[in-house]
Amino acid sequence: MLGAGAAAVVAAPALQRVMESGLGAVADKDPTGLTGLLPNGGGFRYYSVASSVPRKSAADYRLTVGGLVDRPATYTLDRLRALPQTRLVRDVQCVTGWRVPETPFEGVRLSALLDAAGVRPGAKAIRFTCFDGTYSESLTLDQARRPDVLVALRMQDKPVAHSHGGPVRLYVAPMYFYKSAKWLSGITVTDSVKPGYWEELGYDVDAWVGRSNGRDDDPTG
């Protein structure tokens, strides 16, 4: 019994990776969203609002920063990796109710990219677009400058997997997880908040955990 228990402990991480990979691959081609009802070993659900999402490698990934800025920029994955990195460990809270405790994220503070771009007077918000071709999100400029908002390159101490929104995703620690846009490809500084994909369908634009969407979950940050 002890031997079987020890073998299970050793095998558990590998089995979880297989489960994550399998569910992620299925969800990537599931326009119904039904696979999002199935938890994997890590507690996450997989959501995609597109019928399929292209994969981006380090060679072909690009992140653009533009809009109301003085110095528009395009970042490769290597260029993002070369910037100072910040690591945060917070609970992930989905507005549908599931929660994954103490999840590490690591990446570049969004405020650093905004400072490098030189935000112009009159700017009030940020619009995020994604290379799935469908999803979008937004934050006010003050929200975007918080130190717990990252352009994340790593999740759970490994590169962000495609099924988790990689190679680069947004991570907004104190808000419900729909604000942490996956497959991030564009950061556009705007003069007003433009509601994102789920906000157009009725979700709150300001999505603070425990203080929005009619929920009372414990704060995550």
Secondary structure, 3 states (H helix, E strand, C coil): CHHHHHHHHHHHHHHHHHHHHHHHHHHHCCCCCHHHHCCCCCCCCCCCCCCCCCCCCCCCCCEEEEECECCCEEECHHHHHCCCCEEEEEEEECCCCCEEEEEEEEEEEHHHHHHHHCECCCCCEEEEEECCCCCEEEEEHHHHCCCCEEEEEEECCEECCHHHCCCCEEEECCECHHHCCCCEEEEEEECCCCCCCCHHHCCCCCCECCCCCCCCCCCCC
